[in-house]
Structure formats: C-alpha cells, structure tokens
Amino acid sequence: MEDLRSNILAYIDKHETCSSTELCKEMNVEHQKIVGALNSILAFGEIISAQPEVTSRLELTDEGRQVADHGSHEAVLFASVPAGDGAPQSELMKSVPNAKIGFSKALANRWIRLDKSAQGGPRVYRQVESVSDRIRHCLQMVAALSLDSLTAEERAELKKRKLVQEGRVTVYRVAKGPAFTLTLAKEETELTAEMLATGVWQTLTFKAYNFKALGQQPDCGHLHPLLKVRAEFRQIFLEMGFQEMPTNRYVESSFWNFDALFQPQQHPARDAHDTFFLTEPAACRLDAEQADGYLARVKAVHSNGGYGSIGYNYDWKESEAQKNILRTHTTAVSARMLYQLAQQPQFQPTKYFSIDRVFRNESLDATHLAEFHQIEGLVADYNLNLCHLMGIIREFFHKLGIRRLRFKPAYNPYTEPSMEIFSYHEGLGKWVEIGNSGVFRPEMLLPMGLPESVSVIAWGLSLERPTMIKYGINNIRDLIGPKVDLKMVSVGPICRLDK
Amino acid sequence: VGRSIIEIILLGSRVVGRAFAAALREEYAASQQAAKNRQQSSSSSGGDSDQSGTASAISGLSLKEAMQILHVENLEDKSRIQHQYDHLFGVNDRKKGGSFYLQAKVFRAKERIDQEIGQQTVDPTYSQRMPVVQIEKAALCQCLNRKDFTDEEVDELCFEFGLELDEVTSEREMLAKEQGDAKAAQMGDQLSDAVIYKIEVPANRYDLLCVEGLSRALMVFQSLAQPPLYKAVQPAAGMQQMRVAPSTAQIRPYVVCAMLRNLSFTPASYKSFIDLQDKLHQTICRQRSLVAIGTHDFDTLTGPFLYEALPPSDIVFKPLNQTKEFSAVELMQLYSGESHLKAYLPIIRDSPVYPVIKDANGVVLSMPPIINGDHSKITLNTKNVFIEATATDAHKASVVLDTLVCAFSQYCSEQFTVEAVQVNYPDGRASIYPSLAYRQVDIQVDYLRKGVGRSDSQLTIDEICNRLTRMCLVAKATSDATVSVTVPPTRHDVLHPCDVLEDLAIAIGYNNLEMSLPPTLCTGKQQPLNSLTDKLRLEVAFAGFTECLTFALCSEKDISERLRLPLDSLPAVRIANPKTLEFQVARTSLLPGILKTVHSNRSLPLPLKLFEIQDVVYKSTDSSGSAVNSRQLAAVYYGKSSGFELIHGLMDRIMQVLGVPVDQYKLSATEVATYFTGRCANVLYKGSPVGTIGVLHPETLAQFDLTLPASAFVFDVE
C-alpha cells in the first residue's frame, strides 16, 4: 500500500496529471486498489487533487474473473486433452470444470475432434498443436480498463457468454495539489497521553475526523416530559411572585371540594358519574371547621343565603359534606388556603399557585384519563376586578409564548364573573379553549371571614394539554401511565414554552 | 315515537348479546394464549428474542376484536362508537347487575379504538357537560331580523353572549352521522336540509334551554325587543285547586301547578315544549329525582285535583301510549326493560307508597316521576295546558315551573300571561303558583364600575341601565349612587350582585375591557417538599435512571397480590364507585406502576433503569376519617443480572446528596414477601426504617410477566 502510494506520487510528479485508469495500467493493479490509495493520499490534505468522472464500462462477471485468472473453458479443456492419444470424452466431462461449454467451444474452434467410434466409447483428440486463448486475453484487457483494443464483435461475444457486464465506474482525474509532496507521514487517529508527555504531537499528522458519523449516545437518565413542562410552569409562577400551595392531599372532603366553594349539594359534578367517592375512609370529621362556626356559615349561605345573596334555597346536609372523595380540582386546596388567610389577624394580599393531580370519574378516551394535572393560579387582594384577571392571564400566557387571547363568558359554580380563555391556534386556524377563570363568589369568600373588599381572581388549565401539543402526542396514554414508550421520554427535547 | 323506541331496545339487546359472546370468546383465547406464553418462557432461556412475542400476546386486544366488542364496523363513525361504548358500559354496570369483567372489556375495546383513530385533543380540565339547544338558522335569522347572518357572525354573537356554537348541521347530516349515509339517503325527502345550529348554553341558564327562551334572550341582547313582563293571573271564576294529601310527605312532598290558556301549538313549538321538559328533567330536575313535570290537556279533566301517595297496588290507570290499564306494580315491571324510563324507577321503587295525581273524577293525570296517564295527554290541538310539577325540593319545583311557563306563555292568546293555580297543603297552608316573582336588587353603582374597571365618565348610570336591560335585567337609577335592578322570573341564576356585575360585563363585552396587572406585590415561594422533589429527580436522572409517570389509582391486586402482600395489611384508600378495575384503590406503593412500565418497555435495550418520585396515599390511623399523601421515591433495575449493587449504589448516592452522614444510614436485613428471601433489607435512617431495598422475588416478577431479574427500592422522601 505504501509502495503503491509512493509510486503514484512519483508518477504524478513526473506527469503532472493523469487518470486513475492510466495509473491502473502503469502500476498493473486493479482499479479498486488505485482508488483506495488515492483516497488515503487525499486524507493527508491537499497533496493531490482528484476529480471524479463517472463513466460506464464493461466489467468482469464472477465467471469472467475466473476465466481471466485461469483461462477460457475451451482452453482449459484443450489443455486437459493429452497430445497424441487423446482422452475418453466421458472422463473429460467428469474431470474438467465447465467441460460442457469448453467442449463445444473447442469443437467449434476446431481445436479438438471427437471420434465416436473409438474403442471404449467416444474419444477426444487434439486437432492443433497449440492454441492462443483470445477470450482470456480480452478479459484481461477489460480488467485493465484497456477497452480500446477490443473489437465490437469481441465485446458482443463476451457479453453473450456472460463473462462481462455493463457497469458504472468512477474514474478519477488526478493532479498535483497545493501541498504536493513525495513523502507521506504516518497519520495518528488519537491524541494520547504519551504524545502529550513526550511532546511528539507537534510533529505528527492526525487523521481527519469524519464529522458526518453519529457520536456515541451518552449513557444517561431522563426526566419525564410532562414533569419537564410542570417544572417550566412552576418557574413561570415563581417568576411572577406566586407562592406554591401544599397540594399533597388527594383525598379531600366534599366540604372543601364543593361546599366551601358554594357548589350546591345537588350539583351534577357531585354525582358518582363525575366524582370518585370512597368506602375507606368513607367520611371525615369536620371538627375544626365546626369549632369556629365556619361550617354553620357555609350551611347558612347555601340554604338561606346571606352576604347579599339569596342562596340556593335547599336543605344543606352536613353528612353530604363529610363524604370523602378524591379531589376533583386543586381548588379544594385553594379554598383551604384562603380560609387560613382569613384567619390571620390582618389580611395580607397573596398570590398562590399549584400544579397537581386531580381525579374525575368520567368516561375515558384518547384525551381523558381518570386523573390529570391541574394548573391553578390565584391572587387575593383588595378591589381586584375582571380587568386585573384578564391582565394577569395575559401576562401568564405571554410567558408561554401565547399572545392572541380572547375571553368568553362562562358558567362556573364558584366564580362570578367567569371567563373561558381562548387562544388563536395558528396550526388549526381557529380559536381554541385553553383555560378557565373567574372571580371567586362572595358566597365562598365571606363565610371564610375575608374582608368584604377583598376579591380573589383565579384561573386554571390542564398540564396535559399544553404538553401533548408541545410534544405532538395524540393519545394521552402515550404520555402518562405504564404504557408510555420510554424512547419517547428519552428523545423529548428540553422544555422551553416560550419558544 | 313508540316504534323507534322499540327498535332501539331490540337493537340494544342484540348488541349486548354479540358483545357478550365475543368477550367470552376473547377471554377463552386470552387464557389459551397466556398458557402458551408460560410454556414458551419456561422452555426458553429467557433471552430478549422471545420477549416481543410475549408482549404482543399480553398487550391485549387487536383492533378487530375491539371493533367486535363494541359492534362497530366503521372507525369513521365516531358518534356510533361513543354511543355503543356508553351503552355497553352502562348495561354492564355492576350496580345494574352487569359484570365488572365485561365492563373492563368494553373499556379496553374503546381504548384500543381510540388509540387507532387518535382523537383530537380536548382540554380535560373543565369539561363540564353543557346542555345543547338546536335552533334552525332560518328561525334565528328571523327573530334577529338579519336575513344575511353568516355562520361566523352567529358564532361571534354566541361567543360574546357566553354561548358556544357547537355545530352547524341539518336534520339529514345528523341522521347520516348517527345511522350512516345510506340510511339518510333512504329517508329522502322526509329529512330537511335546513341549516340547524347546535348551541351550548351555560349550565345555570335554564331559561335558554329552548328555542323560545334562547331567541328571546338574543333579541333583547341585540335591542330588538324589550324584556317581556310575565304575569300570573287569578281568573274571576276562581282558581283551579290542587289538594295535597298528607301521605305524599313520605315520598315526594311538594307540587306546583299552572295553566296555559288558549295556547296554539305549531308542530315546531309542540316539539320544543316536549324537548324543554326533557332538558329540564335532565338538568335542574336531576333526572326527575328532584322535580318531575307533567303536562295535560285540561279540557279532558275536571278540577279540583288531588295529589296523594298510595300503595302501588292501589294505583291502576292507562299510562301514556298504552292500550290497557296497568297497576303501578305491573308498570314498574313493564318499564324495567324500557331504556328511557327504567333510570327513573329507583326513585320510588322501594317506597311503600307511590305518588299519584288525580282529577275530581279519579282520572289519573300522572304517577310522578315515572309516567303520565294516557287520558289527559297533550296533542298538537291542545288549547289549555295544565302543568303540574312534583318535587322533593319546593324551590326547584317553582323554578322549573317558572321556566316552563315563561318560555311558552308567548303562544297563549294573551301573551306572557299564565293562569295561577292554588295548592292546598294538609297543614292548611295555601300557595299560589306560578310565583313569577320579580325581585328588586339595589346595587351600588360604584361596585359595578369598579368591577369592570371603568370610571364615572367612562360608564354613566344610564349606560349601566341600558346595558343591564339588554341582559333582561331591567335597571333604573334610584340615586346617583345606586341602581335598582329587577330580576325577572326567567333569571333564577341571579343570586348576588356579582351575577348582575357579570351580565354588565357581558353587555359591555369582555373583550372591550381594559386589561391591567393586579398591583399585588408578593414574593415567590416553593413548597419545600416539591422543591426537594425536583432536586432529587434531577440527581436520580443524573445517575442514569429514567423517570416514569404512572397512575395514582390502581387495582387492589396491583398493590397486594402482585407484590405478594396481604391486602388487609395495607392502609389503602378504597374507591366506592370505580368504573373499571383499575380504579379500585389509591396506590400505596410506586412499585407496581414502575414494574408495569418495565413490562411494556421490555423490548428496549437492557438494562432498564427506572424511577418515579410521586405521592402514595395512606388511610389515616387516627379517627379523623381522612387520608394522607406521602412522597415516595422508587427505583427499579431490570436486566440480565439483578443489579442489586447498582440499586444499592443509587440509594447511597441519594443519601449522599441528601447530606446524610454515613453513620446515620444503614441497611439491615429483613424479610418482605415482595423481595427474594435473604435479599431484602430495611433502609434505616437514625435507626428507624424509611424504606426497603432488595432483589425482587421471582414470583413478584412473574406477576408482572417479567422474565429477567430485577432489584428495587422504595423510599419515603418525607
């Protein structure tokens, strides 16, 4: 190889420019090897230049290569026939490879003759003293790419005998490069500690890297996409000065989940169709709520009204409020937090947020699970109104990269006014609902003991929906639960919601 | 109507039959397959090659099977799929004597089909069921005096008013969607191509539940009409009387009544009248449990009326659309097979007495809340409609009655006028219905202005009054500082001045309000536990483990049998009304979820290193009757060898990043059935156990169909 490379360089030095086929003939090696040597010289830098030219040409088939190496079938057969006495046909047919073709060709060339009446069966004799193996010669020329010396008939014959076929070959036109040299230094693949220690790296040449190849995957763990999005939302709330609520409480009383929110006891959401009730523990005690009269105030506002409201006019039952459920929204925790806020001697304006699991006993499909994550934000301060609610929602969604918003009047049992939040979806070309919001009703806040001029504005959305849109997931079971494909988890990009 | 109901019932039972048979076949095939798998895995060395085969066998249903179970042929026909699912899920409910197993199959089949058709994303957060009203485009255009209304403009108007234009369709399209194009084509000219809008209305606006109410509200909103003034009048000849017998107190103590005189129905308004009753029954009446409405042709009856409760065998009458008389006992039997009535039977079934309303001649008007009598049924030609509504909640009954008469009194010869009926209670109390009460609410103007963020000059009192009137809330300035708002009997949703404020904001237009940021200054703060959790998640992921996210609800088997633990020993929270087996309990351990995740990812290159940090739930040990969440960290290593040293190393690493000194943390050998004998330890922190670690027991692995060894730990973060 090294000899071949220096031979090539010497040849180029002499001739300035040449083709790879020329080198082939000159060095008497196969074209493939010349190309290999050229590539290895090219890897050293701009020592030479090589322009590829694609041409079509004849190339040897496997059989053709065998003939080029060992002689044509007829020549082989001729050689197997002893001069003079000849040999029995049956023996030749057995011992000589490709004897059948060789026999008929040799017979046609009148190199041999067949005596059918010889004793012991048909016998073959030489008819000429010696033969010139033209076929083999032609094939050797094909291998050396000197096609010019072949006649059209010869080409046709070789093709017909399936000894050659049309192929495409890339021939290189080679010339001296700007850094032409006759001596090639050995290339190093890796920079080693030893090279650094000895300082030898300064004199070595290094093999070029193949930057098109893929790197080796690092062996690492991955975070779940939904929780990456959760982290991003938490970050946004923290940037906006919100304080996180303690939502680690899946089991909640109906009281805090519904009654405290002024949601009447016959409300459809309290049906077994929508809510998971429990058998163990089936009901809880509301001692603390009872102790300071809060329970009684809630009962009063439901059944008879108060605080400027006419109430729902029904028979409110404590037993219904005691029923344990899996919380249907994190607003149950918000209610607890607002109640605590009201118990402080002096009201402090507050911003709260939470992102946690909630449970709905609904029918399930590709986008609905019995459990999902609710994102919720609320602000409690004096004299907050709809304009503030819309303002803070706009700020929040801007941070998510969502700019076109509009608001639709809606109904929610515990907020009034209530608004659904719509954003314009460029992909779908229409307005889609992205969240819900409202001002908490006085019937919810005043029984807690919050000052009358304090309003609480709040909004909520699901964590799953933005995540599914972000990661292009159509079935929620591909995102949550044991059927998740971990490959999806590992290839998911980092979450930048504003991008 | 009668024939189509019968058709539905026949179709229904056939569908159940097929689904049942198919599910049984499927169960048989599944058990065969499972047996085959067990054989295979025991005879092979348990390498990777045979795992994918096992996976497909265990992952459950093929699409074809799923379609057979739900008996659907066309995946495009989503409404049929949903309908079949709802139906089959309902009939297999355990409470109705169905089988949990079959229900689970139905669920799985739906899941499989959903997976195939990859439904569009819908926000699951606040998916409240909103009632839908259908209104013909032509009718809407006519009342809004706009011939050239485009669908976009209607959509826009609905949006501003707080309605949602759900669908633009026609009679033909709706039938084609439900029963296929062929059927729709077959019906030919019997179906109309007139454009119909399906409009969702807010759940508390019962006055918008019919075309009459909806179009009137929009007309007033567009200043095309004044809010009507509804009146209840007492006829000179004396009111009709309804006497309430003491026996009703046992079952359904209240009744309210009204009379619509000289009414003329058109086919459209007649249908709307029936529809509104149905919608009220489904919403505020809570499936007739709170209130049940009966409407009668008064000219077939003679007052006074009697509302009483009798033993079922004493009630005999010819019910609506039947040809002979039945006793109440027979009726309960008859209707137990009728899909649209059987849901109401439990409301009275077990009571010793059933409610019944009769006229002076003993003619049965109705047996609420089940069925009316045939004798007094209303027709297109009925002129005088007697309405009764029986209830367990007097207030709601009055609201329902008001809603019904307000919407339909416009068809009376004397518009918006209703004839009152007197109800006499056993205690001597007499009430006159409908109440049609107008309520005055005085509201501070300042409150309204602040609520929408506008100053005196930006929002004058006159403008406030005008805008409120457009919402059917007639308002008058009573001083510079107050307005008096009259809440009409159609607006029972108005409870508090904040409801008036919302209507003002709607009338101004939410999107015309000027946004501003709240002035509230606070500092951000995280929950320490969540902050720690997020940091731990990062550390564990840095250590090469991948995070799972699994369900907080699972089956009893998942946390007990499959972990080789007795169920009684677990402080599990149990769910009373799970729709499928997967929601029986709240998880007490993260392990089952992670092992299931391992199972469905067995084809990935080994080893699998998974973790999860989430809450598990324990029943409280005290008498508070509550439950607590506990933050747990669990990790699993699954590979050719148990990899215990790696799991142990991760545990060490976690203790290291938590800053636990080496001498405060150690492992001490123990036996937990989940883990392999002699390969399990308690994690002790300052001498008390905070978790368990070990090589999983081969039978635990088998429970999750895992064929390679695994190690795990669970650890209490708190």
Interface residues (C-beta under 8 A of the other chain):
Chain A: D219 C220 G221 H222 L223 H224 L226 L227 A231 R234 F237 L238 E239 M240 G241 F242 Q243 E244 M245 P246 N248 R249 Y250 V251 S253 Q266 P268 A269 A272 F276 F277 L278 T279 E280 P281 A282 A283 C284 R285 G305 Y307 G308 S309 I310 G311 Y312 N313 Y314 D315 Q322 N324 L326 P349 T350 K351 R357 F359 R360 N361 E362 S363 L364 D365 A366 T367 H368 L369 A370 E371 F372 Q374 V379 A380 D381 N383 L384 N385 L386 C387 H388 M390 G391 I392 R394 E395 R406 F407 K408 P409 A410 Y411 N412 P413 E416 P417 S418 M419 E433 I434 G435 N436 V439 R441 P442 E443 I457 G460 L461 S462 E464 R465 M468 I469 N474 N475 R477 L479 I480 G481 P482 K483 V484 D485 L486 K487 V489 S490
Chain B: Y85 D86 F89 F107 K110 E111 D114 Q115 I117 G118 Q119 Q120 T121 V122 D123 P124 T125 Y126 S127 Q128 R129 F159 E160 F161 G162 E164 P202 A203 N204 R205 T283 R286 L290 D393 H395 K396 R439 K450 G451 V452 G453 D493 L495 H496 P497 C498 D499 L501 E502 A505 I506 Y510 N511 L513 E514 M515 S516 L517 P518 P519 T520 L521 C522 T523 G524 K525 Q526 Q527 L529 N530 D534 R537 L538 V540 A541 F542 A543 G544 F545 T546 E547 C548 L549 T550 F551 A552 L553 A572 V573 R574 I575 A576 N577 P578 K579 E582 F583 A586 G593 K596 T597 H599 S600 N601 L604 L608 K609 L610 F611 D615 V617 K619 S620 S623 S624 G625 S626 A627 V628 N629 R631
